[in-house]
Amino acid sequence: MRSVRIDNSLWTDQQHIMQRAEEMAFLKTVQLGSIRAAARDLGLDASGVSRRITALEHRLGTRLVDRSGKKTRVTEQGRHFFERLREIIDQLEALEAEIGGESLHPTGLLRVTSAIDFGQRFLTGWLLEFRALHPSVEFDLILSSSFLDMSQSRIDVALRTGALPDSSLIARKLANVPRVLVAAKAYLDCKGRPKTHEDLGDHDFVFFSPDHRNQPLALIDPNGEHVQASRGQGVAINAVSAIVEAVSAGAGIHNGPLWAFADRIATGEVEVILPGYRLPTLPLHILRLPSTVTPARVTAFSDFIAAKVSDVNGLDT
């Protein structure tokens, strides 16, 4: 009988390829939020992605994904495996970038997120300027009122205002965001100008959220004491640009970022009220995911944004 020789090295290579396909199916499922979305991204059918994840679970001896409901949910073990796997992929991408020269010359896709109004007012134009300087860089700009999960949403850079939650993200502080109490000159001429924080309860307000109607306003008075002021009735609008228009039209008083009103304050259309009082400032950070080698597009863009922020009227750098 003729013996059949098996090339063990070839079998091992094929086995490794199959295993990497299983891991990629899992990685894409977690990143995109569902097996169907992962299948579309990988050019496969959903059942094929599901089989690969099942094979990975059998190989690891643990359940990574819960498929019992309508949504695909990652188990605790699955989340831990994803985070470690993402670190490995980041290192591989960084190595490829270094070998290919991307660590020196910005290229590739840059995914950026920020709050909607700040992105519309500033970031869109900044990104177009950055691409004019680095035409080999493409970008996706994702504007959102909520803080996106950078890992799951495949975000490279995020601009966020406010206190940061404890996390492994790398944060670079760009500026403080001063906040002011403002109202239209026409409104104040009609309704009167508040003299102390106790007068605010008699005025109309433009709220950023309906929840703010029932919340007192925290202020620091001229003596440095923390005080709380009640706010009168008014309208709620969840977009800064629309709030600026409402305040300018005389809808009432608003407590918001100085950068949003700086131009209209300069023309006298809008006035700062209770100038002896202060609102707590908020920090503005640029964030990125940790990685062994930071791609040049991320480093260059962070430096570019830091320079741009320093020129914004209404930000304290």
VOKOLBA-636075 format. One line per 5 residues: their letters; for each residue x, y, z of C-alpha. Coordinates in nm, 4 decimals, always signed. Example, Ala and Ser with C-alpha at 12.3 -4.5 7.8 and 13.67 -1.06 7.14 Angstrom:
# VOKOLBA-636075
as	+1.2300,-0.4500,+0.7800  +1.3670,-0.1060,+0.7140
//
This chain:
# VOKOLBA-636075
mrsvr	+0.0000,+0.0000,+0.0000  +0.1322,+0.3374,-0.0950  +0.1757,+0.5705,+0.2020  +0.0369,+0.9201,+0.1971  +0.2667,+1.1948,+0.3244
idnsl	+0.1042,+1.4875,+0.5030  +0.2846,+1.8208,+0.5027  +0.2420,+1.9184,+0.8683  +0.3711,+2.2720,+0.8140  +0.1059,+2.3332,+0.5471
wtdqq	-0.1626,+2.1979,+0.7770  -0.0421,+2.4254,+1.0566  -0.0479,+2.7305,+0.8273  -0.4021,+2.6498,+0.7140  -0.5092,+2.5981,+1.0737
himqr	-0.3666,+2.9382,+1.1718  -0.5495,+3.1037,+0.8829  -0.8768,+2.9452,+0.9961  -0.8177,+3.0598,+1.3529  -0.7425,+3.4175,+1.2456
aeema	-1.0667,+3.4187,+1.0453  -1.2557,+3.3103,+1.3583  -1.0971,+3.5865,+1.5633  -1.1666,+3.8472,+1.2958  -1.5327,+3.7428,+1.2842
flktv	-1.5573,+3.7907,+1.6600  -1.3662,+4.1203,+1.6515  -1.5921,+4.2678,+1.3831  -1.9051,+4.1487,+1.5628  -1.8084,+4.3315,+1.8810
qlgsi	-1.6900,+4.6431,+1.6979  -2.0017,+4.6755,+1.4810  -2.2532,+4.5527,+1.7359  -2.4084,+4.2562,+1.5579  -2.3317,+3.9428,+1.3592
raaar	-2.5241,+4.0807,+1.0596  -2.3170,+4.3997,+1.0542  -1.9967,+4.1980,+1.0834  -2.1094,+3.9746,+0.7965  -2.1696,+4.2759,+0.5725
dlgld	-1.8280,+4.4199,+0.6584  -1.6493,+4.0888,+0.5939  -1.8474,+4.0042,+0.2817  -1.9927,+3.6876,+0.4355  -2.3368,+3.5629,+0.5289
asgvs	-2.4486,+3.5864,+0.8904  -2.4492,+3.2111,+0.9402  -2.0852,+3.1933,+0.8291  -1.9811,+3.4562,+1.0847  -2.1830,+3.2782,+1.3537
rrita	-2.0123,+2.9461,+1.2760  -1.6695,+3.1062,+1.3026  -1.7530,+3.2563,+1.6421  -1.8870,+2.9200,+1.7599  -1.5638,+2.7530,+1.6490
lehrl	-1.3651,+3.0160,+1.8391  -1.5739,+2.9561,+2.1515  -1.5143,+2.5809,+2.1273  -1.1415,+2.6409,+2.0852  -1.1245,+2.8722,+2.3887
gtrlv	-1.3665,+2.6695,+2.5964  -1.5831,+2.9681,+2.6936  -1.8846,+3.1575,+2.5691  -1.7952,+3.4900,+2.4097  -2.1268,+3.6043,+2.2640
drsgk	-2.4836,+3.5741,+2.3904  -2.7191,+3.5106,+2.0976  -3.0318,+3.4343,+2.3033  -3.2092,+3.7646,+2.2346  -3.2637,+3.9776,+1.9256
ktrvt	-2.9376,+4.1634,+1.9879  -2.5888,+4.0191,+1.9974  -2.4447,+4.0750,+2.3441  -2.0844,+4.0203,+2.4487  -2.0248,+3.8192,+2.7649
eqgrh	-1.7822,+3.9336,+3.0329  -1.5246,+3.6843,+2.9075  -1.5924,+3.7986,+2.5532  -1.5341,+4.1615,+2.6449  -1.2034,+4.0737,+2.8121
fferl	-1.0929,+3.8704,+2.5096  -1.1968,+4.1531,+2.2753  -0.9922,+4.4136,+2.4630  -0.6796,+4.1979,+2.4571  -0.7355,+4.1033,+2.0936
reiid	-0.7853,+4.4701,+2.0025  -0.4495,+4.5527,+2.1634  -0.2796,+4.2882,+1.9479  -0.4464,+4.4176,+1.6309  -0.3443,+4.7742,+1.7198
qleal	+0.0160,+4.6620,+1.7599  +0.0084,+4.4836,+1.4246  -0.1387,+4.7910,+1.2547  +0.1211,+5.0117,+1.4204  +0.3976,+4.7784,+1.3033
eaeig	+0.2631,+4.7853,+0.9471  +0.2474,+5.1651,+0.9638  +0.6053,+5.1844,+1.0900  +0.7382,+4.9504,+0.8210  +0.5390,+5.1308,+0.5537
geslh	+0.6587,+5.4738,+0.6622  +0.3182,+5.5881,+0.7921  +0.4731,+5.6615,+1.1297  +0.6655,+5.9427,+0.9592  +0.4174,+6.0584,+0.6940
ptgll	+0.0438,+6.0808,+0.7765  -0.1638,+5.8485,+0.5582  -0.4712,+5.6322,+0.5941  -0.8185,+5.6756,+0.7394  -0.8667,+5.9006,+1.0428
rvtsa	-1.1960,+5.8582,+1.2327  -1.2822,+6.1566,+1.4532  -1.5764,+6.2293,+1.6822  -1.6961,+6.5324,+1.8761  -2.0098,+6.7005,+2.0040
idfgq	-2.2413,+6.8073,+1.7232  -2.2270,+7.1851,+1.7676  -1.8518,+7.2081,+1.8271  -1.7966,+6.9823,+1.5261  -2.0182,+7.1906,+1.3005
rfltg	-1.8730,+7.5204,+1.4190  -1.5037,+7.4321,+1.4174  -1.3984,+7.0734,+1.3569  -1.5350,+7.0294,+1.0042  -1.3282,+7.3187,+0.8721
wllef	-1.0214,+7.2103,+1.0678  -1.0377,+6.8609,+0.9209  -1.0593,+6.9990,+0.5675  -0.7556,+7.2200,+0.6362  -0.5674,+6.9224,+0.7782
ralhp	-0.6445,+6.7124,+0.4709  -0.5249,+6.9926,+0.2439  -0.1899,+6.9689,+0.4264  -0.1933,+6.5861,+0.4227  -0.3854,+6.4719,+0.1117
svefd	-0.3006,+6.1046,+0.1780  -0.5226,+6.1146,+0.4873  -0.8941,+6.0440,+0.4557  -1.1301,+6.1107,+0.7450  -1.4652,+6.0108,+0.8854
lilss	-1.6232,+6.2728,+1.1126  -1.8848,+6.1329,+1.3502  -2.0798,+6.4034,+1.5322  -2.2770,+6.2843,+1.8326  -2.4382,+6.4318,+2.1417
sfldm	-2.3267,+6.1269,+2.3419  -1.9802,+5.9940,+2.4272  -1.9156,+5.7098,+2.1828  -1.7224,+5.3986,+2.2786  -1.4016,+5.4671,+2.0876
sqsri	-1.2960,+5.1040,+2.0648  -1.6318,+4.9687,+1.9548  -1.6897,+5.2551,+1.7093  -1.3329,+5.2339,+1.5739  -1.2663,+5.5987,+1.6635
dvalr	-0.9070,+5.7247,+1.6383  -0.9536,+6.0665,+1.8004  -1.2297,+6.2192,+2.0136  -1.2794,+6.5777,+2.1301  -1.4777,+6.5870,+2.4543
tgalp	-1.5851,+6.8651,+2.6862  -1.6424,+6.7929,+3.0537  -1.5122,+6.5592,+3.3196  -1.3666,+6.2353,+3.1859  -1.4618,+5.8953,+3.3247
dssli	-1.1814,+5.6745,+3.4491  -1.0572,+5.4756,+3.1512  -0.7493,+5.3592,+2.9656  -0.7848,+5.6353,+2.7058  -0.4906,+5.8693,+2.6488
arkla	-0.6076,+6.2257,+2.7201  -0.4437,+6.5542,+2.6248  -0.5976,+6.8696,+2.7682  -0.6437,+7.1401,+2.5064  -0.8236,+7.4183,+2.6911
nvprv	-1.0755,+7.5229,+2.9517  -1.4224,+7.6150,+2.8301  -1.5485,+7.9259,+3.0135  -1.9263,+7.9447,+3.0569  -2.1314,+8.2610,+3.0878
lvaak	-2.4818,+8.3840,+3.1660  -2.6138,+8.5668,+2.8615  -2.9286,+8.7296,+2.7297  -3.0189,+8.9525,+2.4378  -2.9881,+9.3270,+2.4912
ayldc	-3.3470,+9.3661,+2.3727  -3.4693,+9.1131,+2.6299  -3.2817,+9.2842,+2.9141  -3.4068,+9.6287,+2.8079  -3.7606,+9.4922,+2.8361
kgrpk	-3.7358,+9.2610,+3.1390  -3.4625,+9.4332,+3.3373  -3.1079,+9.3309,+3.4230  -3.0571,+9.0962,+3.7205  -2.8509,+9.2486,+3.9997
thedl	-2.7902,+8.9311,+4.2061  -2.8400,+8.5576,+4.1608  -3.1664,+8.5844,+4.3543  -3.3172,+8.7854,+4.0665  -3.2796,+8.4986,+3.8176
gdhdf	-3.5961,+8.3245,+3.9347  -3.8032,+8.6100,+3.7883  -3.6646,+8.5634,+3.4369  -3.7312,+8.3384,+3.1391  -3.4616,+8.0854,+3.0537
vffsp	-3.3463,+7.8911,+2.7507  -3.2538,+7.5444,+2.8794  -3.0277,+7.2936,+2.7069  -3.2288,+7.0066,+2.8553  -3.5843,+6.9857,+2.9943
dhrnq	-3.4302,+6.8355,+3.3101  -3.2626,+7.1685,+3.3832  -3.6001,+7.3294,+3.4568  -3.6056,+7.1609,+3.7955  -3.2368,+7.2037,+3.8742
plali	-3.0877,+7.5089,+4.0490  -2.8041,+7.6882,+3.8767  -2.4645,+7.6587,+4.0503  -2.2700,+7.9855,+4.0588  -1.9690,+8.1383,+4.2346
dpnge	-2.0579,+8.4829,+4.3683  -1.8260,+8.7880,+4.3745  -1.7022,+8.6835,+4.7218  -1.5974,+8.3414,+4.5962  -1.8872,+8.1657,+4.7686
hvqas	-2.0730,+7.8844,+4.5951  -2.4411,+7.9718,+4.5624  -2.7430,+7.8208,+4.3915  -2.9988,+8.0167,+4.1958  -3.3476,+7.9108,+4.0979
rgqgv	-3.4395,+7.9545,+3.7345  -3.7699,+8.0719,+3.5975  -3.9776,+7.9114,+3.3253  -3.8742,+7.8889,+2.9634  -3.8018,+7.6756,+2.6580
ainav	-3.5658,+7.3779,+2.6197  -3.3534,+7.3330,+2.3057  -3.0903,+7.0590,+2.2776  -2.8615,+7.2230,+2.0210  -2.6185,+7.5042,+2.1004
saive	-2.6525,+7.6747,+1.7608  -3.0313,+7.6864,+1.7964  -2.9963,+7.8163,+2.1539  -2.7806,+8.1034,+2.0277  -3.0553,+8.2013,+1.7852
avsag	-3.3252,+8.1741,+2.0533  -3.1285,+8.3854,+2.3007  -3.0568,+8.6462,+2.0322  -3.4286,+8.6577,+1.9523  -3.5055,+8.7462,+2.3146
agihn	-3.6304,+8.4103,+2.4443  -3.4516,+8.4487,+2.7771  -3.1320,+8.3874,+2.9725  -2.8948,+8.0999,+2.9025  -2.5876,+7.9604,+3.0764
gplwa	-2.3605,+7.8206,+2.8075  -2.0100,+7.8138,+2.6559  -1.8503,+8.1508,+2.5876  -1.7274,+8.0372,+2.2442  -2.0876,+8.0002,+2.1240
fadri	-2.1776,+8.3628,+2.2079  -1.8444,+8.5446,+2.1746  -1.9224,+8.6983,+1.8341  -2.2635,+8.8286,+1.9384  -2.1287,+8.9589,+2.2666
atgev	-1.8674,+9.1527,+2.0669  -2.1401,+9.3200,+1.8561  -2.3518,+9.4061,+2.1616  -2.6466,+9.1974,+2.0421  -2.6029,+8.9696,+2.3440
evilp	-2.4856,+9.0752,+2.6896  -2.3131,+8.8898,+2.9720  -2.5270,+8.9295,+3.2849  -2.4081,+8.9127,+3.6459  -2.0449,+8.9583,+3.5315
gyrlp	-1.9244,+8.9425,+3.8915  -2.0456,+8.5828,+3.9167  -1.8718,+8.2820,+3.7657  -1.9925,+7.9520,+3.6262  -1.7616,+7.6508,+3.6691
tlplh	-1.5433,+7.6015,+3.3621  -1.5237,+7.2691,+3.1796  -1.2087,+7.1067,+3.0372  -1.1708,+7.0264,+2.6675  -0.9640,+6.7145,+2.5919
ilrlp	-0.8492,+6.5310,+2.2835  -0.8518,+6.1543,+2.3382  -0.7065,+5.8513,+2.1673  -0.6849,+5.4803,+2.2337  -0.3604,+5.3476,+2.3835
stvtp	-0.1269,+5.1792,+2.1363  +0.2366,+5.0743,+2.1136  +0.3057,+5.3060,+1.8177  +0.0771,+5.6023,+1.7523  +0.0106,+5.6489,+1.3777
arvta	+0.1455,+5.9719,+1.2336  -0.2019,+6.0814,+1.1250  -0.3180,+6.0747,+1.4897  -0.0122,+6.2575,+1.6267  -0.0136,+6.5185,+1.3505
fsdfi	-0.3859,+6.5801,+1.3838  -0.3641,+6.6180,+1.7625  -0.0897,+6.8800,+1.7272  -0.2852,+7.0543,+1.4503  -0.6015,+7.0719,+1.6634
aakvs	-0.4104,+7.2020,+1.9654  -0.2853,+7.4927,+1.7544  -0.6333,+7.5625,+1.6161  -0.7972,+7.5600,+1.9587  -0.5552,+7.8253,+2.0817
dvngl	-0.7021,+8.0692,+1.8267  -1.0683,+8.0184,+1.9228  -1.2304,+8.3202,+2.0831  -1.4024,+8.1909,+2.3947  -1.1646,+7.9104,+2.4883
dt	-0.9006,+7.9518,+2.7589  -0.5769,+7.7788,+2.6571
//
